[in-house]
């Protein structure tokens, strides 16, 4: 009897030790198991600094310099309400770009025709400067294109128009006359070409 009791005690201890060993084995991570996912590191990418264009005002004309590699000047004026009648208003914005920071002349001057009121699609811009007539084709997009109608004027013609004492014009069937402030703004564009570049 005593011998059987000792045998049962030995078996019980052996089973207890085996269970503890198995529990330890389960608690240990297996070799080669996946590591916990780590939060991706945040990276800050610093790009090249964008240089703000230098802007100067020459009368009514806005003169802005583009940094290299373009290295050019943009000159523009806005002529408000050259025409207003019967619920229709026409504004003109005039601009040209010339290479370099000083000197030079543009090949063409762009005149954009902005309409506020009834939509229209003019075919030609006609200007009469001191009795001399100039006529230019107008490029415009189709309905809903968002393209502002514009005409390109050769620079020699623009110089004559800007320096005239009287300028009348028409876009499509609408006629107008540039007042003194409009003509002075065009002459400011010519003056902007003579402005020396600032020293670096």
Secondary structure, DSSP 4 states (H G I P E B T S, - for coil): -HHHHHHHHHHHHHHHHHHHHHHHHHHSPPTTPPPPPPPPPP-----PPPPPPEEEEETTEEEEEEPTTT-EEEEEEEEEEEEEETTEEEEEEEEEEEESSSS---SEEEEEEEEESS-----EEEEEETTEEEEEE-B---TT--PPPEEEEEHHHHHHHHT-S-EEEEETTEEEEE-HHHHHHHHHHHHHTTPPPPP-
